[in-house]
Amino acid sequence: MSAVQEFQQDFGVMGAVVAGAYQVFELLTRFNVLDQKLSRKLVHMTTGPLFMPSWPLFSSSSASRYICSLVPLANAVRLLILGLGLRTNEGVVKSMSRDGDAKELLRGPLYYVAVLFVSTVCFWRDSPVE
């Protein structure tokens, strides 16, 4: 596979993962399919376990770990924008906060995506447990 094809594959997978991560729980909460409390718990329980299985979809390029790490980095930027009040999105805030306060996104949820970012860069396809 050429470098261009690897690049296209990696950015395509990254785009799909970001789109999925941004939309699923927000939509379920917005349309009252899930209770806010249940949605929040599901976001916390499934974000990492659903993100890491996407790693094999990325190419074997040396740059793929960094392209993949853009997924939690994009989420961190989104949480900062919402948590600082630069933009509002009731669906995201409801799906990730206890009390519906956007400032909550600057604590636990932001720390969580920071850990996902560091884990991606440091442990890309290598288990720290082995």
Backbone as ProteinMPNN parsed JSONL, in Angstrom:
{"seq_chain_A": "MSAVQEFQQDFGVMGAVVAGAYQVFELLTRFNVLDQKLSRKLVHMTTGPLFMPSWPLFSSSSASRYICSLVPLANAVRLLILGLGLRTNEGVVKSMSRDGDAKELLRGPLYYVAVLFVSTVCFWRDSPVE", "coords_chain_A": {"N_chain_A": [[0.85, -1.168, 0.0], [0.575, 2.204, -0.816], [2.047, 5.252, 0.508], [0.293, 7.385, 0.29], [-2.178, 6.081, 0.059], [-2.245, 4.832, 2.566], [-2.373, 7.097, 4.196], [-4.847, 8.156, 3.351], [-6.524, 6.063, 4.137], [-6.118, 6.1, 6.943], [-7.03, 8.702, 7.668], [-9.659, 8.49, 6.787], [-10.705, 6.447, 8.445], [-10.284, 7.711, 10.913], [-12.027, 9.909, 10.621], [-14.517, 8.589, 10.493], [-14.611, 7.377, 13.029], [-14.542, 9.62, 14.719], [-16.914, 10.92, 13.927], [-18.81, 8.983, 14.649], [-18.356, 8.833, 17.426], [-19.06, 11.397, 18.211], [-21.76, 11.595, 17.657], [-23.546, 9.428, 18.438], [-24.326, 9.034, 21.319], [-25.119, 11.603, 21.941], [-27.306, 12.034, 20.21], [-29.041, 9.998, 21.103], [-29.58, 10.905, 23.677], [-30.624, 13.466, 23.176], [-33.028, 12.905, 21.828], [-34.4, 11.697, 23.811], [-34.165, 8.93, 24.074], [-32.451, 7.668, 25.733], [-32.119, 8.002, 29.219], [-30.656, 10.787, 30.926], [-28.835, 10.167, 33.002], [-28.276, 7.433, 32.533], [-27.23, 7.613, 29.94], [-24.893, 9.115, 30.419], [-23.426, 7.319, 32.015], [-23.105, 5.193, 30.196], [-21.561, 6.461, 28.229], [-19.18, 6.854, 29.644], [-18.483, 4.193, 30.218], [-18.176, 2.968, 27.72], [-16.664, 4.471, 25.888], [-13.74, 4.283, 25.762], [-13.403, 1.395, 25.469], [-14.745, 1.1, 22.997], [-13.298, 2.719, 21.335], [-10.585, 1.815, 21.219], [-10.711, -0.744, 19.882], [-10.888, 0.178, 17.291], [-8.374, 0.674, 16.426], [-6.954, -1.373, 14.87], [-8.023, -0.866, 12.371], [-6.679, 1.207, 11.288], [-3.847, 2.058, 9.243], [-0.598, 0.451, 8.848], [1.281, 2.374, 8.955], [3.854, 4.531, 10.225], [2.902, 6.934, 11.043], [0.301, 6.517, 11.743], [-0.465, 6.139, 14.448], [-0.453, 8.723, 15.433], [-2.324, 9.991, 13.856], [-4.576, 8.55, 14.608], [-4.623, 9.338, 17.279], [-5.705, 11.815, 17.051], [-8.411, 11.557, 17.332], [-9.238, 11.337, 20.19], [-8.073, 13.782, 20.82], [-9.515, 15.647, 19.308], [-11.953, 15.351, 20.574], [-11.266, 16.304, 23.095], [-10.786, 19.004, 22.516], [-13.358, 19.746, 21.746], [-14.695, 19.361, 24.205], [-13.398, 21.309, 25.746], [-14.189, 23.675, 24.395], [-16.983, 23.604, 24.796], [-17.121, 23.391, 27.597], [-15.921, 25.76, 28.448], [-17.762, 27.527, 27.649], [-17.744, 28.642, 25.116], [-19.235, 27.744, 23.086], [-22.464, 26.229, 22.777], [-24.062, 23.117, 23.444], [-26.545, 21.313, 24.135], [-27.205, 18.575, 24.036], [-24.722, 17.182, 24.118], [-23.715, 18.093, 26.574], [-25.709, 17.163, 28.35], [-25.381, 14.405, 27.938], [-22.93, 13.874, 29.06], [-22.627, 15.008, 31.589], [-23.365, 15.308, 35.112], [-25.157, 17.131, 36.256], [-26.034, 18.745, 34.195], [-24.437, 20.902, 33.835], [-22.226, 22.675, 31.922], [-19.601, 23.184, 32.662], [-18.764, 20.962, 34.003], [-17.703, 19.326, 32.081], [-15.084, 19.985, 31.898], [-13.757, 18.606, 33.78], [-13.896, 15.412, 34.794], [-14.735, 14.193, 32.188], [-12.929, 15.489, 30.413], [-10.456, 14.733, 31.484], [-10.634, 12.015, 31.027], [-10.603, 11.767, 28.176], [-8.082, 12.795, 27.794], [-6.483, 10.819, 28.9], [-7.077, 8.771, 27.096], [-5.897, 9.873, 24.811], [-3.13, 9.984, 25.54], [-2.728, 7.254, 26.005], [-3.11, 6.25, 23.436], [-0.979, 7.392, 21.975], [1.255, 6.465, 23.448], [0.918, 3.664, 23.837], [0.295, 2.453, 21.437], [-1.068, -0.102, 19.765], [0.344, -1.846, 21.36], [0.299, -3.692, 24.24], [0.384, -2.508, 27.538], [0.289, -4.275, 29.552], [1.342, -6.753, 28.96]], "CA_chain_A": [[0.0, 0.0, 0.0], [1.395, 3.41, -0.904], [1.92, 6.195, 1.622], [-0.934, 8.172, 0.066], [-3.297, 5.212, 0.396], [-2.249, 4.686, 4.023], [-2.827, 8.385, 4.697], [-6.286, 8.223, 3.078], [-7.168, 5.083, 5.007], [-6.058, 6.565, 8.324], [-7.923, 9.841, 7.862], [-11.024, 7.994, 6.615], [-11.083, 5.754, 9.683], [-10.357, 8.731, 11.951], [-13.267, 10.652, 10.413], [-15.648, 7.736, 10.855], [-14.614, 7.193, 14.479], [-14.931, 10.904, 15.305], [-18.342, 11.123, 13.648], [-19.561, 8.063, 15.499], [-18.191, 9.228, 18.828], [-19.755, 12.658, 18.454], [-23.189, 11.587, 17.384], [-24.395, 8.369, 18.972], [-24.94, 9.295, 22.617], [-25.776, 12.911, 21.878], [-28.617, 11.845, 19.583], [-29.874, 9.184, 21.981], [-30.011, 11.754, 24.778], [-31.447, 14.561, 22.647], [-34.356, 12.406, 21.491], [-34.91, 11.044, 25.015], [-34.114, 7.471, 23.984], [-31.76, 7.31, 26.964], [-32.129, 8.922, 30.341], [-29.375, 11.485, 31.035], [-27.948, 9.423, 33.901], [-27.85, 6.218, 31.825], [-26.372, 8.031, 28.829], [-23.595, 9.499, 30.988], [-22.724, 6.097, 32.422], [-22.726, 4.458, 28.991], [-20.446, 7.176, 27.6], [-17.97, 6.566, 30.414], [-18.136, 2.767, 30.152], [-17.938, 2.443, 26.384], [-15.819, 5.292, 25.024], [-12.435, 3.638, 25.568], [-13.53, 0.067, 24.868], [-15.155, 1.176, 21.601], [-12.262, 3.433, 20.577], [-9.377, 1.008, 21.019], [-10.866, -1.74, 18.809], [-10.76, 0.795, 15.965], [-6.951, 0.79, 16.101], [-6.525, -2.21, 13.738], [-8.539, -0.337, 11.106], [-5.686, 2.157, 10.796], [-2.768, 1.409, 8.498], [0.624, 0.138, 9.602], [2.171, 3.524, 8.812], [4.372, 5.054, 11.495], [2.111, 8.12, 11.394], [-1.084, 6.16, 12.069], [-0.74, 6.354, 15.868], [-0.707, 10.145, 15.648], [-3.608, 10.288, 13.212], [-5.574, 7.966, 15.498], [-4.691, 10.14, 18.512], [-6.508, 13.005, 16.777], [-9.79, 11.285, 17.76], [-9.455, 11.894, 21.527], [-7.675, 15.192, 20.841], [-10.678, 16.403, 18.811], [-12.957, 15.32, 21.636], [-10.788, 17.212, 24.14], [-11.033, 20.371, 22.042], [-14.81, 19.942, 21.832], [-15.044, 19.517, 25.617], [-12.902, 22.629, 26.167], [-15.057, 24.702, 23.804], [-18.277, 23.566, 25.478], [-16.928, 23.642, 29.029], [-15.587, 27.175, 28.649], [-18.916, 28.316, 27.235], [-17.532, 29.279, 23.821], [-20.315, 27.224, 22.246], [-23.373, 25.406, 23.572], [-24.629, 21.915, 22.834], [-27.259, 20.698, 25.246], [-27.14, 17.119, 23.932], [-23.422, 16.714, 24.618], [-23.63, 18.391, 28.003], [-26.577, 16.211, 29.053], [-24.894, 13.03, 27.844], [-21.66, 13.694, 29.764], [-22.552, 15.676, 32.89], [-24.331, 14.868, 36.121], [-26.157, 18.151, 36.56], [-26.326, 19.581, 33.05], [-23.546, 22.063, 33.874], [-21.163, 22.499, 30.921], [-18.275, 23.237, 33.306], [-18.395, 19.59, 34.396], [-16.952, 18.716, 30.984], [-13.673, 20.331, 32.082], [-13.185, 17.733, 34.807], [-13.816, 13.99, 34.45], [-14.719, 13.872, 30.757], [-11.693, 15.98, 29.792], [-9.367, 13.86, 31.95], [-10.818, 10.72, 30.37], [-10.092, 11.816, 26.803], [-6.629, 13.014, 27.877], [-5.9, 9.485, 29.11], [-7.183, 8.062, 25.81], [-4.888, 10.452, 23.926], [-1.808, 9.508, 25.978], [-2.69, 5.799, 25.771], [-2.964, 6.019, 22.001], [0.379, 7.741, 21.56], [2.272, 5.667, 24.143], [0.705, 2.217, 23.809], [-0.27, 2.121, 20.138], [-1.049, -1.524, 19.391], [1.178, -2.606, 22.294], [-0.337, -3.724, 25.545], [1.3, -2.266, 28.651], [0.092, -5.356, 30.514], [2.121, -7.933, 28.58]], "C_chain_A": [[0.901, 1.237, 0.0], [1.142, 4.317, 0.3], [0.645, 7.026, 1.499], [-2.158, 7.348, 0.442], [-3.393, 5.001, 1.909], [-2.801, 5.951, 4.679], [-4.344, 8.507, 4.522], [-7.052, 7.261, 3.984], [-7.237, 5.608, 6.435], [-6.999, 7.736, 8.578], [-9.391, 9.461, 7.651], [-11.527, 7.309, 7.872], [-11.233, 6.776, 10.805], [-11.662, 9.519, 11.834], [-14.493, 9.863, 10.828], [-15.753, 7.569, 12.37], [-15.047, 8.484, 15.173], [-16.424, 11.138, 15.114], [-19.203, 10.227, 14.529], [-19.52, 8.467, 16.954], [-18.992, 10.484, 19.152], [-21.267, 12.506, 18.437], [-24.026, 10.615, 18.196], [-25.094, 8.753, 20.267], [-25.651, 10.641, 22.656], [-27.181, 12.772, 21.294], [-29.56, 11.04, 20.477], [-30.396, 9.995, 23.158], [-30.963, 12.838, 24.288], [-32.873, 14.103, 22.363], [-34.965, 11.571, 22.617], [-35.03, 9.535, 24.881], [-33.45, 6.935, 25.247], [-31.939, 8.406, 28.006], [-30.736, 9.557, 30.459], [-28.381, 10.698, 31.89], [-27.403, 8.165, 33.221], [-26.903, 6.564, 30.678], [-24.977, 8.361, 29.33], [-22.779, 8.264, 31.37], [-22.264, 5.288, 31.211], [-21.566, 5.136, 28.258], [-19.151, 6.819, 28.319], [-17.528, 5.106, 30.267], [-17.705, 2.316, 28.766], [-16.966, 3.236, 25.519], [-14.472, 4.636, 24.743], [-12.547, 2.271, 24.925], [-14.03, 0.069, 23.426], [-14.11, 1.86, 20.727], [-11.078, 2.52, 20.253], [-9.55, -0.115, 19.989], [-10.824, -1.144, 17.396], [-9.305, 0.86, 15.524], [-6.522, -0.099, 14.94], [-7.03, -1.727, 12.379], [-7.588, 0.679, 10.482], [-4.559, 1.386, 10.115], [-1.584, 1.098, 9.407], [1.665, 1.251, 9.484], [2.649, 4.005, 10.184], [3.585, 6.278, 11.954], [0.72, 7.767, 11.897], [-1.411, 6.366, 13.548], [-1.099, 7.809, 16.138], [-2.018, 10.578, 14.999], [-4.74, 9.752, 14.087], [-5.719, 8.801, 16.768], [-5.452, 11.445, 18.31], [-7.96, 12.809, 17.209], [-9.997, 11.801, 19.186], [-9.038, 13.368, 21.627], [-8.827, 16.074, 20.356], [-11.773, 16.451, 19.871], [-12.547, 16.252, 22.772], [-11.043, 18.666, 23.756], [-12.521, 20.688, 22.145], [-15.237, 20.163, 23.279], [-14.577, 20.868, 26.155], [-13.81, 23.746, 25.657], [-16.396, 24.759, 24.533], [-18.144, 23.931, 26.954], [-16.605, 25.089, 29.349], [-16.717, 28.101, 28.192], [-18.742, 29.048, 25.91], [-18.609, 28.862, 22.816], [-21.216, 26.396, 23.147], [-23.86, 24.219, 22.753], [-25.256, 21.106, 23.961], [-27.174, 19.171, 25.224], [-25.842, 16.556, 24.475], [-23.326, 16.926, 26.121], [-24.486, 17.413, 28.797], [-25.997, 14.801, 29.047], [-23.608, 12.8, 28.632], [-21.586, 14.333, 31.144], [-23.611, 15.133, 33.836], [-25.495, 15.841, 36.234], [-26.524, 19.035, 35.378], [-25.489, 20.847, 33.002], [-22.378, 21.819, 32.918], [-19.776, 22.512, 31.542], [-17.816, 21.871, 33.798], [-17.552, 18.904, 33.33], [-15.453, 18.981, 31.106], [-13.007, 19.472, 33.152], [-13.092, 16.3, 34.282], [-13.793, 13.675, 32.964], [-13.441, 14.325, 30.052], [-10.498, 15.119, 30.216], [-9.419, 12.515, 31.224], [-10.259, 10.746, 28.951], [-8.598, 12.109, 26.777], [-5.914, 11.676, 28.073], [-5.973, 8.67, 27.822], [-6.134, 8.572, 24.824], [-3.492, 9.92, 24.274], [-1.67, 8.007, 25.725], [-2.48, 5.485, 24.298], [-1.535, 6.278, 21.551], [1.416, 6.793, 22.179], [2.142, 4.16, 23.946], [0.095, 1.733, 22.509], [-0.018, 0.665, 19.791], [-0.101, -2.37, 20.239], [0.513, -2.54, 23.651], [0.698, -3.445, 26.629], [1.248, -3.371, 29.68], [1.005, -6.54, 30.216], [3.516, -7.915, 29.119]], "O_chain_A": [[1.88, 1.295, 0.743], [0.15, 4.163, 1.013], [-0.002, 7.329, 2.501], [-3.079, 7.863, 1.077], [-4.489, 4.991, 2.47], [-3.604, 5.875, 5.61], [-5.043, 8.918, 5.448], [-8.1, 7.609, 4.528], [-8.293, 5.564, 7.066], [-7.694, 7.762, 9.594], [-10.274, 10.051, 8.274], [-12.647, 7.56, 8.316], [-12.198, 6.721, 11.567], [-12.329, 9.768, 12.839], [-15.407, 10.409, 11.446], [-16.848, 7.614, 12.93], [-15.837, 8.442, 16.116], [-17.117, 11.518, 16.058], [-20.207, 10.671, 15.086], [-20.543, 8.444, 17.64], [-19.538, 10.611, 20.247], [-21.972, 13.228, 19.143], [-25.133, 10.965, 18.605], [-26.323, 8.794, 20.316], [-26.67, 10.792, 23.33], [-28.136, 13.335, 21.829], [-30.741, 11.366, 20.591], [-31.531, 9.796, 23.593], [-31.99, 13.097, 24.915], [-33.824, 14.837, 22.631], [-35.924, 10.829, 22.403], [-35.898, 8.923, 25.503], [-33.831, 5.887, 25.766], [-31.909, 9.595, 27.687], [-29.74, 8.916, 30.121], [-27.209, 10.582, 31.53], [-26.213, 7.866, 33.32], [-25.896, 5.888, 30.47], [-23.986, 7.936, 28.736], [-21.586, 8.183, 31.078], [-21.153, 4.758, 31.205], [-20.687, 4.458, 27.727], [-18.143, 6.516, 27.68], [-16.332, 4.822, 30.199], [-16.935, 1.363, 28.649], [-16.488, 2.72, 24.509], [-14.11, 4.456, 23.58], [-11.864, 1.998, 23.938], [-13.761, -0.884, 22.694], [-14.043, 1.612, 19.523], [-10.628, 2.476, 19.108], [-8.593, -0.415, 19.274], [-10.733, -1.883, 16.416], [-9.036, 1.082, 14.343], [-5.78, 0.372, 14.078], [-6.509, -2.143, 11.345], [-7.68, 0.976, 9.291], [-4.35, 0.203, 10.385], [-1.582, 1.446, 10.587], [2.815, 1.066, 9.883], [1.929, 3.895, 11.177], [3.605, 6.618, 13.137], [0.023, 8.633, 12.427], [-2.54, 6.736, 13.872], [-1.954, 8.095, 16.976], [-2.732, 11.428, 15.53], [-5.749, 10.429, 14.282], [-6.828, 8.955, 17.279], [-5.808, 12.112, 19.282], [-8.67, 13.789, 17.432], [-10.87, 12.646, 19.385], [-9.594, 14.114, 22.433], [-9.083, 17.131, 20.933], [-12.439, 17.472, 20.042], [-13.399, 16.923, 23.354], [-11.469, 19.465, 24.59], [-12.899, 21.775, 22.583], [-16.046, 21.048, 23.559], [-15.287, 21.502, 26.936], [-14.158, 24.658, 26.407], [-16.886, 25.842, 24.852], [-18.953, 24.687, 27.492], [-16.977, 25.59, 30.411], [-16.624, 29.32, 28.339], [-19.499, 29.97, 25.607], [-18.852, 29.55, 21.825], [-20.766, 25.909, 24.185], [-24.044, 24.307, 21.539], [-24.59, 20.327, 24.643], [-27.081, 18.542, 26.278], [-25.848, 15.567, 25.208], [-22.902, 16.032, 26.853], [-24.036, 16.887, 29.815], [-26.108, 14.079, 30.038], [-23.225, 11.651, 28.854], [-20.56, 14.207, 31.813], [-24.62, 14.572, 33.409], [-26.657, 15.441, 36.299], [-27.268, 20.0, 35.553], [-25.781, 21.761, 32.231], [-21.626, 20.86, 33.09], [-18.857, 21.903, 30.994], [-16.621, 21.644, 33.988], [-16.774, 18.002, 33.638], [-14.645, 18.286, 30.491], [-11.808, 19.608, 33.395], [-12.277, 16.02, 33.404], [-12.906, 12.951, 32.513], [-12.928, 13.616, 29.186], [-9.631, 14.812, 29.397], [-8.388, 11.953, 30.857], [-9.518, 9.843, 28.563], [-7.911, 11.713, 25.835], [-4.863, 11.435, 27.479], [-5.029, 7.952, 27.491], [-5.547, 7.784, 24.082], [-2.764, 9.46, 23.394], [-0.619, 7.543, 25.283], [-1.751, 4.554, 23.956], [-0.951, 5.472, 20.826], [2.35, 6.369, 21.498], [3.149, 3.454, 23.895], [-0.564, 0.694, 22.49], [1.12, 0.259, 19.554], [0.22, -3.497, 19.864], [0.202, -1.459, 24.152], [1.762, -4.063, 26.649], [2.075, -3.407, 30.591], [1.401, -7.257, 31.135], [4.283, -8.847, 28.876]]}, "name": "protein", "num_of_chains": 1, "seq": "MSAVQEFQQDFGVMGAVVAGAYQVFELLTRFNVLDQKLSRKLVHMTTGPLFMPSWPLFSSSSASRYICSLVPLANAVRLLILGLGLRTNEGVVKSMSRDGDAKELLRGPLYYVAVLFVSTVCFWRDSPVE"}
